[in-house]
Amino acid sequence: MKKPYHYTECGLDYVYLMDGFEVIRTSHGPVVQVANASKLDRAIAMAIVSHQKRLTDQEVRFLRGLMDMTQEELGRTLGKDAQTVARWEKGKTELPPTEDIA
């Protein structure tokens, strides 16, 4: 059985892959190739937003990156400023529950 791969490339501490990846040996050391990484990231995003809980700083940063938005763009979309988004992403301010966001 293959050892789980800690998928830190997504920026989330808690994501481990059981399958869908391959370790390739190179002259510079082992390299991990993830199959369908963009589909995987979208599946992770769907799992994050479908849970009824507050988003963590890592999750805010991950989702914003997946949407290819700047902190300013996300802030504007949510009626906040870029500094507020930056504080969420640094874990300095808690993101309000999704039902409180207009």
N, CA, C and O atoms as CSV, one atom per row, in Angstrom:
chain,resi,resn,atom,element,x,y,z
A,1,MET,N,N,0.844,-1.184,0.000
A,1,MET,CA,C,0.000,0.000,0.000
A,1,MET,C,C,0.887,1.246,0.000
A,1,MET,O,O,1.912,1.302,0.680
A,2,LYS,N,N,0.470,2.228,-0.771
A,2,LYS,CA,C,1.207,3.472,-0.913
A,2,LYS,C,C,1.026,4.339,0.336
A,2,LYS,O,O,-0.063,4.401,0.905
A,3,LYS,N,N,2.095,4.999,0.751
A,3,LYS,CA,C,2.047,5.912,1.892
A,3,LYS,C,C,1.284,7.177,1.479
A,3,LYS,O,O,1.500,7.681,0.377
A,4,PRO,N,N,0.397,7.702,2.336
A,4,PRO,CA,C,-0.333,8.935,1.999
A,4,PRO,C,C,0.643,10.085,1.739
A,4,PRO,O,O,1.713,10.156,2.344
A,5,TYR,N,N,0.259,10.971,0.841
A,5,TYR,CA,C,1.080,12.136,0.504
A,5,TYR,C,C,0.460,13.378,1.126
A,5,TYR,O,O,-0.711,13.680,0.894
A,6,HIS,N,N,1.258,14.099,1.923
A,6,HIS,CA,C,0.805,15.348,2.535
A,6,HIS,C,C,0.854,16.430,1.463
A,6,HIS,O,O,1.932,16.899,1.099
A,7,TYR,N,N,-0.297,16.820,0.965
A,7,TYR,CA,C,-0.443,17.739,-0.179
A,7,TYR,C,C,-0.325,19.188,0.296
A,7,TYR,O,O,-1.310,19.926,0.309
A,8,THR,N,N,0.880,19.585,0.684
A,8,THR,CA,C,1.115,20.934,1.199
A,8,THR,C,C,1.085,21.995,0.104
A,8,THR,O,O,0.942,23.182,0.399
A,9,GLU,N,N,1.217,21.587,-1.140
A,9,GLU,CA,C,1.202,22.541,-2.252
A,9,GLU,C,C,-0.091,23.338,-2.305
A,9,GLU,O,O,-0.109,24.448,-2.836
A,10,CYS,N,N,-1.167,22.792,-1.768
A,10,CYS,CA,C,-2.442,23.510,-1.795
A,10,CYS,C,C,-2.494,24.592,-0.712
A,10,CYS,O,O,-3.369,25.456,-0.744
A,11,GLY,N,N,-1.564,24.548,0.243
A,11,GLY,CA,C,-1.541,25.567,1.289
A,11,GLY,C,C,-2.375,25.219,2.515
A,11,GLY,O,O,-2.504,26.032,3.430
A,12,LEU,N,N,-2.937,24.026,2.538
A,12,LEU,CA,C,-3.754,23.590,3.664
A,12,LEU,C,C,-3.008,22.490,4.418
A,12,LEU,O,O,-2.554,21.519,3.814
A,13,ASP,N,N,-2.885,22.642,5.725
A,13,ASP,CA,C,-2.123,21.687,6.535
A,13,ASP,C,C,-2.750,20.307,6.611
A,13,ASP,O,O,-2.049,19.332,6.881
A,14,TYR,N,N,-4.041,20.200,6.383
A,14,TYR,CA,C,-4.753,18.963,6.694
A,14,TYR,C,C,-5.090,18.083,5.493
A,14,TYR,O,O,-5.855,17.130,5.644
A,15,VAL,N,N,-4.558,18.360,4.325
A,15,VAL,CA,C,-4.907,17.577,3.131
A,15,VAL,C,C,-3.836,16.516,2.861
A,15,VAL,O,O,-2.661,16.823,2.657
A,16,TYR,N,N,-4.283,15.271,2.867
A,16,TYR,CA,C,-3.425,14.125,2.547
A,16,TYR,C,C,-4.067,13.364,1.400
A,16,TYR,O,O,-5.279,13.151,1.387
A,17,LEU,N,N,-3.253,12.955,0.438
A,17,LEU,CA,C,-3.749,12.187,-0.701
A,17,LEU,C,C,-3.458,10.711,-0.480
A,17,LEU,O,O,-2.339,10.330,-0.135
A,18,MET,N,N,-4.465,9.897,-0.682
A,18,MET,CA,C,-4.311,8.448,-0.561
A,18,MET,C,C,-3.971,7.836,-1.922
A,18,MET,O,O,-3.391,6.753,-2.001
A,19,ASP,N,N,-4.339,8.541,-2.985
A,19,ASP,CA,C,-4.151,8.039,-4.339
A,19,ASP,C,C,-4.123,9.240,-5.274
A,19,ASP,O,O,-4.290,10.377,-4.832
A,20,GLY,N,N,-3.914,8.996,-6.551
A,20,GLY,CA,C,-3.953,10.073,-7.530
A,20,GLY,C,C,-2.643,10.846,-7.635
A,20,GLY,O,O,-2.615,11.957,-8.162
A,21,PHE,N,N,-1.560,10.257,-7.132
A,21,PHE,CA,C,-0.261,10.898,-7.242
A,21,PHE,C,C,0.793,9.834,-7.526
A,21,PHE,O,O,0.582,8.644,-7.292
A,22,GLU,N,N,1.917,10.289,-8.029
A,22,GLU,CA,C,3.011,9.380,-8.361
A,22,GLU,C,C,4.319,10.017,-7.918
A,22,GLU,O,O,4.544,11.203,-8.160
A,23,VAL,N,N,5.169,9.255,-7.283
A,23,VAL,CA,C,6.504,9.734,-6.900
A,23,VAL,C,C,7.463,9.339,-8.012
A,23,VAL,O,O,7.618,8.162,-8.337
A,24,ILE,N,N,8.101,10.349,-8.585
A,24,ILE,CA,C,9.027,10.127,-9.692
A,24,ILE,C,C,10.441,10.415,-9.187
A,24,ILE,O,O,10.702,11.469,-8.608
A,25,ARG,N,N,11.328,9.482,-9.409
A,25,ARG,CA,C,12.731,9.651,-8.998
A,25,ARG,C,C,13.474,10.431,-10.079
A,25,ARG,O,O,13.432,10.069,-11.255
A,26,THR,N,N,14.152,11.500,-9.677
A,26,THR,CA,C,14.957,12.290,-10.600
A,26,THR,C,C,16.379,12.385,-10.045
A,26,THR,O,O,16.636,11.968,-8.916
A,27,SER,N,N,17.280,12.921,-10.822
A,27,SER,CA,C,18.656,13.087,-10.354
A,27,SER,C,C,18.749,14.120,-9.229
A,27,SER,O,O,19.744,14.169,-8.507
A,28,HIS,N,N,17.707,14.943,-9.084
A,28,HIS,CA,C,17.666,15.955,-8.024
A,28,HIS,C,C,16.879,15.483,-6.811
A,28,HIS,O,O,16.706,16.236,-5.852
A,29,GLY,N,N,16.407,14.260,-6.844
A,29,GLY,CA,C,15.619,13.707,-5.746
A,29,GLY,C,C,14.212,13.385,-6.204
A,29,GLY,O,O,13.868,13.588,-7.368
A,30,PRO,N,N,13.391,12.878,-5.280
A,30,PRO,CA,C,12.018,12.503,-5.664
A,30,PRO,C,C,11.138,13.728,-5.921
A,30,PRO,O,O,11.254,14.752,-5.248
A,31,VAL,N,N,10.263,13.593,-6.906
A,31,VAL,CA,C,9.297,14.635,-7.262
A,31,VAL,C,C,7.923,13.976,-7.256
A,31,VAL,O,O,7.753,12.865,-7.758
A,32,VAL,N,N,6.949,14.669,-6.684
A,32,VAL,CA,C,5.592,14.132,-6.645
A,32,VAL,C,C,4.768,14.793,-7.746
A,32,VAL,O,O,4.701,16.018,-7.848
A,33,GLN,N,N,4.152,13.957,-8.556
A,33,GLN,CA,C,3.277,14.443,-9.620
A,33,GLN,C,C,1.842,14.096,-9.233
A,33,GLN,O,O,1.509,12.930,-9.022
A,34,VAL,N,N,1.003,15.119,-9.145
A,34,VAL,CA,C,-0.401,14.934,-8.766
A,34,VAL,C,C,-1.243,14.922,-10.033
A,34,VAL,O,O,-1.186,15.852,-10.837
A,35,ALA,N,N,-2.017,13.869,-10.201
A,35,ALA,CA,C,-2.901,13.756,-11.368
A,35,ALA,C,C,-4.072,14.716,-11.208
A,35,ALA,O,O,-4.675,14.786,-10.137
A,36,ASN,N,N,-4.394,15.452,-12.259
A,36,ASN,CA,C,-5.546,16.360,-12.264
A,36,ASN,C,C,-5.553,17.305,-11.066
A,36,ASN,O,O,-6.559,17.408,-10.364
A,37,ALA,N,N,-4.438,17.994,-10.828
A,37,ALA,CA,C,-4.307,18.879,-9.664
A,37,ALA,C,C,-5.379,19.970,-9.657
A,37,ALA,O,O,-5.879,20.324,-8.589
A,38,SER,N,N,-5.737,20.502,-10.804
A,38,SER,CA,C,-6.756,21.561,-10.819
A,38,SER,C,C,-8.125,21.008,-10.421
A,38,SER,O,O,-8.878,21.680,-9.716
A,39,LYS,N,N,-8.456,19.794,-10.862
A,39,LYS,CA,C,-9.719,19.157,-10.449
A,39,LYS,C,C,-9.693,18.856,-8.954
A,39,LYS,O,O,-10.693,19.029,-8.258
A,40,LEU,N,N,-8.553,18.409,-8.477
A,40,LEU,CA,C,-8.392,18.119,-7.059
A,40,LEU,C,C,-8.601,19.387,-6.232
A,40,LEU,O,O,-9.312,19.364,-5.228
A,41,ASP,N,N,-7.987,20.485,-6.651
A,41,ASP,CA,C,-8.151,21.749,-5.924
A,41,ASP,C,C,-9.606,22.202,-5.908
A,41,ASP,O,O,-10.081,22.713,-4.893
A,42,ARG,N,N,-10.316,22.022,-7.012
A,42,ARG,CA,C,-11.744,22.380,-7.041
A,42,ARG,C,C,-12.545,21.480,-6.100
A,42,ARG,O,O,-13.473,21.949,-5.442
A,43,ALA,N,N,-12.199,20.202,-6.028
A,43,ALA,CA,C,-12.891,19.286,-5.112
A,43,ALA,C,C,-12.620,19.672,-3.660
A,43,ALA,O,O,-13.518,19.611,-2.820
A,44,ILE,N,N,-11.392,20.067,-3.368
A,44,ILE,CA,C,-11.059,20.527,-2.015
A,44,ILE,C,C,-11.872,21.775,-1.693
A,44,ILE,O,O,-12.407,21.903,-0.592
A,45,ALA,N,N,-11.966,22.699,-2.654
A,45,ALA,CA,C,-12.737,23.934,-2.445
A,45,ALA,C,C,-14.202,23.617,-2.164
A,45,ALA,O,O,-14.804,24.213,-1.271
A,46,MET,N,N,-14.774,22.691,-2.914
A,46,MET,CA,C,-16.176,22.319,-2.691
A,46,MET,C,C,-16.364,21.716,-1.302
A,46,MET,O,O,-17.369,21.982,-0.643
A,47,ALA,N,N,-15.413,20.914,-0.857
A,47,ALA,CA,C,-15.500,20.335,0.490
A,47,ALA,C,C,-15.419,21.432,1.552
A,47,ALA,O,O,-16.130,21.381,2.556
A,48,ILE,N,N,-14.563,22.410,1.331
A,48,ILE,CA,C,-14.413,23.509,2.291
A,48,ILE,C,C,-15.703,24.306,2.408
A,48,ILE,O,O,-16.186,24.550,3.513
A,49,VAL,N,N,-16.265,24.714,1.267
A,49,VAL,CA,C,-17.440,25.595,1.317
A,49,VAL,C,C,-18.722,24.854,1.681
A,49,VAL,O,O,-19.709,25.484,2.062
A,50,SER,N,N,-18.725,23.525,1.569
A,50,SER,CA,C,-19.940,22.791,1.903
A,50,SER,C,C,-20.065,22.507,3.400
A,50,SER,O,O,-21.137,22.122,3.867
A,51,HIS,N,N,-18.994,22.692,4.145
A,51,HIS,CA,C,-19.056,22.490,5.597
A,51,HIS,C,C,-19.605,23.739,6.276
A,51,HIS,O,O,-19.281,24.861,5.888
A,52,GLN,N,N,-20.420,23.538,7.270
A,52,GLN,CA,C,-21.034,24.646,8.007
A,52,GLN,C,C,-20.115,25.060,9.149
A,52,GLN,O,O,-20.411,24.800,10.315
A,53,LYS,N,N,-19.009,25.698,8.816
A,53,LYS,CA,C,-18.084,26.161,9.836
A,53,LYS,C,C,-17.392,27.424,9.349
A,53,LYS,O,O,-17.440,27.760,8.166
A,54,ARG,N,N,-16.754,28.110,10.270
A,54,ARG,CA,C,-15.995,29.296,9.891
A,54,ARG,C,C,-14.761,28.873,9.098
A,54,ARG,O,O,-14.151,27.840,9.375
A,55,LEU,N,N,-14.407,29.685,8.114
A,55,LEU,CA,C,-13.217,29.404,7.316
A,55,LEU,C,C,-11.966,29.758,8.108
A,55,LEU,O,O,-11.942,30.750,8.838
A,56,THR,N,N,-10.925,28.937,7.957
A,56,THR,CA,C,-9.642,29.238,8.581
A,56,THR,C,C,-8.867,30.205,7.692
A,56,THR,O,O,-9.238,30.437,6.541
A,57,ASP,N,N,-7.790,30.766,8.233
A,57,ASP,CA,C,-6.944,31.652,7.442
A,57,ASP,C,C,-6.406,30.946,6.200
A,57,ASP,O,O,-6.379,31.533,5.118
A,58,GLN,N,N,-5.979,29.693,6.346
A,58,GLN,CA,C,-5.468,28.934,5.201
A,58,GLN,C,C,-6.550,28.717,4.149
A,58,GLN,O,O,-6.278,28.783,2.950
A,59,GLU,N,N,-7.765,28.459,4.594
A,59,GLU,CA,C,-8.867,28.216,3.655
A,59,GLU,C,C,-9.228,29.479,2.881
A,59,GLU,O,O,-9.513,29.408,1.686
A,60,VAL,N,N,-9.218,30.628,3.541
A,60,VAL,CA,C,-9.495,31.897,2.849
A,60,VAL,C,C,-8.442,32.121,1.770
A,60,VAL,O,O,-8.774,32.452,0.632
A,61,ARG,N,N,-7.169,31.938,2.130
A,61,ARG,CA,C,-6.071,32.143,1.181
A,61,ARG,C,C,-6.176,31.143,0.023
A,61,ARG,O,O,-5.979,31.515,-1.134
A,62,PHE,N,N,-6.485,29.873,0.329
A,62,PHE,CA,C,-6.624,28.839,-0.698
A,62,PHE,C,C,-7.752,29.182,-1.666
A,62,PHE,O,O,-7.562,29.134,-2.881
A,63,LEU,N,N,-8.920,29.527,-1.138
A,63,LEU,CA,C,-10.077,29.825,-1.991
A,63,LEU,C,C,-9.838,31.070,-2.832
A,63,LEU,O,O,-10.189,31.101,-4.012
A,64,ARG,N,N,-9.242,32.098,-2.232
A,64,ARG,CA,C,-8.952,33.320,-2.990
A,64,ARG,C,C,-7.990,33.016,-4.133
A,64,ARG,O,O,-8.169,33.501,-5.251
A,65,GLY,N,N,-6.965,32.208,-3.845
A,65,GLY,CA,C,-6.002,31.839,-4.883
A,65,GLY,C,C,-6.647,31.027,-5.991
A,65,GLY,O,O,-6.351,31.227,-7.169
A,66,LEU,N,N,-7.525,30.116,-5.616
A,66,LEU,CA,C,-8.214,29.291,-6.604
A,66,LEU,C,C,-9.093,30.150,-7.512
A,66,LEU,O,O,-9.243,29.859,-8.698
A,67,MET,N,N,-9.673,31.209,-6.945
A,67,MET,CA,C,-10.511,32.115,-7.738
A,67,MET,C,C,-9.675,33.141,-8.488
A,67,MET,O,O,-10.209,33.960,-9.237
A,68,ASP,N,N,-8.359,33.093,-8.283
A,68,ASP,CA,C,-7.425,34.007,-8.948
A,68,ASP,C,C,-7.795,35.466,-8.681
A,68,ASP,O,O,-7.830,36.293,-9.592
A,69,MET,N,N,-8.068,35.757,-7.410
A,69,MET,CA,C,-8.449,37.108,-7.003
A,69,MET,C,C,-7.373,37.693,-6.101
A,69,MET,O,O,-6.726,36.969,-5.344
A,70,THR,N,N,-7.187,38.992,-6.183
A,70,THR,CA,C,-6.314,39.678,-5.241
A,70,THR,C,C,-7.084,39.877,-3.938
A,70,THR,O,O,-8.299,39.683,-3.890
A,71,GLN,N,N,-6.377,40.260,-2.896
A,71,GLN,CA,C,-7.046,40.568,-1.633
A,71,GLN,C,C,-8.029,41.718,-1.830
A,71,GLN,O,O,-9.119,41.720,-1.258
A,72,GLU,N,N,-7.636,42.683,-2.633
A,72,GLU,CA,C,-8.515,43.820,-2.906
A,72,GLU,C,C,-9.786,43.381,-3.624
A,72,GLU,O,O,-10.879,43.817,-3.263
A,73,GLU,N,N,-9.658,42.522,-4.638
A,73,GLU,CA,C,-10.829,42.050,-5.389
A,73,GLU,C,C,-11.773,41.251,-4.493
A,73,GLU,O,O,-12.989,41.432,-4.555
A,74,LEU,N,N,-11.218,40.368,-3.662
A,74,LEU,CA,C,-12.071,39.592,-2.769
A,74,LEU,C,C,-12.751,40.506,-1.757
A,74,LEU,O,O,-13.941,40.359,-1.478
A,75,GLY,N,N,-11.991,41.449,-1.210
A,75,GLY,CA,C,-12.569,42.393,-0.260
A,75,GLY,C,C,-13.720,43.170,-0.876
A,75,GLY,O,O,-14.778,43.318,-0.264
A,76,ARG,N,N,-13.512,43.661,-2.080
A,76,ARG,CA,C,-14.552,44.434,-2.770
A,76,ARG,C,C,-15.799,43.568,-2.980
A,76,ARG,O,O,-16.921,44.038,-2.792
A,77,THR,N,N,-15.601,42.313,-3.368
A,77,THR,CA,C,-16.718,41.391,-3.588
A,77,THR,C,C,-17.521,41.173,-2.305
A,77,THR,O,O,-18.743,41.032,-2.345
A,78,LEU,N,N,-16.820,41.149,-1.165
A,78,LEU,CA,C,-17.466,40.890,0.117
A,78,LEU,C,C,-17.822,42.168,0.881
A,78,LEU,O,O,-18.305,42.105,2.012
A,79,GLY,N,N,-17.579,43.330,0.257
A,79,GLY,CA,C,-17.889,44.597,0.921
A,79,GLY,C,C,-16.899,44.943,2.012
A,79,GLY,O,O,-17.247,45.635,2.968
A,80,LYS,N,N,-15.660,44.467,1.881
A,80,LYS,CA,C,-14.594,44.733,2.851
A,80,LYS,C,C,-13.409,45.336,2.127
A,80,LYS,O,O,-13.394,45.398,0.898
A,81,ASP,N,N,-12.407,45.785,2.888
A,81,ASP,CA,C,-11.203,46.297,2.228
A,81,ASP,C,C,-10.126,45.214,2.199
A,81,ASP,O,O,-10.254,44.175,2.846
A,82,ALA,N,N,-9.061,45.477,1.437
A,82,ALA,CA,C,-7.987,44.500,1.263
A,82,ALA,C,C,-7.303,44.191,2.587
A,82,ALA,O,O,-6.874,43.059,2.810
A,83,GLN,N,N,-7.195,45.178,3.466
A,83,GLN,CA,C,-6.548,44.959,4.765
A,83,GLN,C,C,-7.335,43.961,5.618
A,83,GLN,O,O,-6.745,43.172,6.356
A,84,THR,N,N,-8.650,43.996,5.519
A,84,THR,CA,C,-9.475,43.033,6.256
A,84,THR,C,C,-9.205,41.618,5.750
A,84,THR,O,O,-9.057,40.688,6.544
A,85,VAL,N,N,-9.141,41.458,4.436
A,85,VAL,CA,C,-8.845,40.147,3.846
A,85,VAL,C,C,-7.457,39.694,4.287
A,85,VAL,O,O,-7.267,38.528,4.632
A,86,ALA,N,N,-6.491,40.604,4.278
A,86,ALA,CA,C,-5.131,40.268,4.715
A,86,ALA,C,C,-5.124,39.801,6.167
A,86,ALA,O,O,-4.422,38.849,6.507
A,87,ARG,N,N,-5.897,40.459,7.023
A,87,ARG,CA,C,-5.979,40.050,8.433
A,87,ARG,C,C,-6.626,38.673,8.565
A,87,ARG,O,O,-6.203,37.873,9.400
A,88,TRP,N,N,-7.652,38.382,7.746
A,88,TRP,CA,C,-8.262,37.049,7.757
A,88,TRP,C,C,-7.210,36.001,7.397
A,88,TRP,O,O,-7.096,34.968,8.057
A,89,GLU,N,N,-6.441,36.283,6.338
A,89,GLU,CA,C,-5.464,35.324,5.833
A,89,GLU,C,C,-4.289,35.122,6.784
A,89,GLU,O,O,-3.639,34.077,6.751
A,90,LYS,N,N,-4.016,36.099,7.618
A,90,LYS,CA,C,-2.942,35.978,8.608
A,90,LYS,C,C,-3.455,35.420,9.928
A,90,LYS,O,O,-2.677,35.187,10.853
A,91,GLY,N,N,-4.772,35.206,10.016
A,91,GLY,CA,C,-5.361,34.673,11.231
A,91,GLY,C,C,-5.458,35.698,12.349
A,91,GLY,O,O,-5.636,35.338,13.512
A,92,LYS,N,N,-5.341,36.987,11.998
A,92,LYS,CA,C,-5.404,38.048,13.008
A,92,LYS,C,C,-6.837,38.458,13.322
A,92,LYS,O,O,-7.117,38.985,14.399
A,93,THR,N,N,-7.740,38.216,12.381
A,93,THR,CA,C,-9.159,38.530,12.556
A,93,THR,C,C,-9.950,37.328,12.064
A,93,THR,O,O,-9.620,36.731,11.039
A,94,GLU,N,N,-10.974,36.988,12.788
A,94,GLU,CA,C,-11.799,35.843,12.386
A,94,GLU,C,C,-12.770,36.260,11.291
A,94,GLU,O,O,-13.412,37.306,11.376
A,95,LEU,N,N,-12.864,35.441,10.282
A,95,LEU,CA,C,-13.820,35.672,9.200
A,95,LEU,C,C,-15.222,35.442,9.732
A,95,LEU,O,O,-15.464,34.431,10.391
A,96,PRO,N,N,-16.157,36.353,9.465
A,96,PRO,CA,C,-17.523,36.146,9.941
A,96,PRO,C,C,-18.143,34.911,9.290
A,96,PRO,O,O,-17.747,34.528,8.189
A,97,PRO,N,N,-19.109,34.288,9.961
A,97,PRO,CA,C,-19.784,33.135,9.367
A,97,PRO,C,C,-20.376,33.515,7.998
A,97,PRO,O,O,-20.778,34.659,7.786
A,98,THR,N,N,-20.422,32.564,7.096
A,98,THR,CA,C,-20.882,32.851,5.724
A,98,THR,C,C,-22.290,33.395,5.690
A,98,THR,O,O,-22.610,34.181,4.798
A,99,GLU,N,N,-23.157,33.011,6.629
A,99,GLU,CA,C,-24.514,33.524,6.588
A,99,GLU,C,C,-24.574,35.011,6.949
A,99,GLU,O,O,-25.581,35.667,6.684
A,100,ASP,N,N,-23.508,35.549,7.550
A,100,ASP,CA,C,-23.472,36.966,7.889
A,100,ASP,C,C,-22.943,37.832,6.756
A,100,ASP,O,O,-23.040,39.058,6.812
A,101,ILE,N,N,-22.381,37.200,5.723
A,101,ILE,CA,C,-21.805,37.952,4.599
A,101,ILE,C,C,-22.890,38.201,3.560
A,101,ILE,O,O,-23.563,37.272,3.115
A,102,ALA,N,N,-23.049,39.448,3.184
A,102,ALA,CA,C,-24.082,39.808,2.203
A,102,ALA,C,C,-23.668,39.398,0.816
A,102,ALA,O,O,-24.410,39.618,-0.141
